Structure formats: C-alpha cells, structure tokens
Amino acid sequence: MSSSQTNTPTQKTHAPIASKGKFSGKGGKGGKAGPKRYGKDKKEPILGCTKPAIRRLCRRGGIKRIDGLFYEETRGVLKCFIDNLVLDALAYTEHSRRKTVSVMDVLYALKRQGRTLYGFGG
C-alpha cells in the first residue's frame, strides 16, 4: 500500500445538526430583533384589510350582524375610494412640482371629494 492510500473509512458529509435553541430557523440567532420572519405573499394588497379588521370597523359604525359577502364588497369599495384619493392627492403634488405627497395634499383631496377632515393642520 502506498502512503496516499490509507486504510481509513470514507468520510461522509452530513448536513449540520440543527440546534435545539429557541431560534433555530433560517434567520439564525437573529440578534436582539429575533429571527427573520417571512409572511405569506399577498396576491393583492387589498387582502391586507382582513375580515376581523372590517368587522371592527362595522362594530364601530354600529352594525351587529354581517353577511358573508359583505367583506368582499367592502374591500372593493375601499379600493375604489383609496384609488380616487391617491389620484387626487397626486394631482396636487404634481401641480406644485414636488415628488413627495404631503399631508395637505391628502387633506385637499379629501375636501375635494366632500369629506373634509379636521385636526391635521392647514
């Protein structure tokens, strides 16, 4: 036998043994902030307005019982309202040759739609 051929068993490469610690996920130890968390990818941002959030708004408005189809209808109306508001606020921003939408732009857009909001300056 030559010196390059030794009689040692072949070494197998194994995956590292997972630690049994509290933060053993893909995020590593995570430092002070904790491990990284990746939520579900939302297909549409309007789905972020969840059923319980809509239910809380309804309770605040005095509604007791809510139909199952009401949630989708509410999301549609909310999306339309926010789209119109953003377009109006953006028009005010572009007219004043700015790239940042200010609070006053949103307030003027709300006033234009007939929903005056007080308490935010101006």
Secondary structure by P-SEA (a helix, b strand, c coil): cccccccccbbbbbccccccccccccccccccccccccccccccccccccaaaaaaaaaaacccccccaaaaaaaaaaaaaaaaaaaaaaaaaaaaccccccaaaaaaaaaaaccccccccc
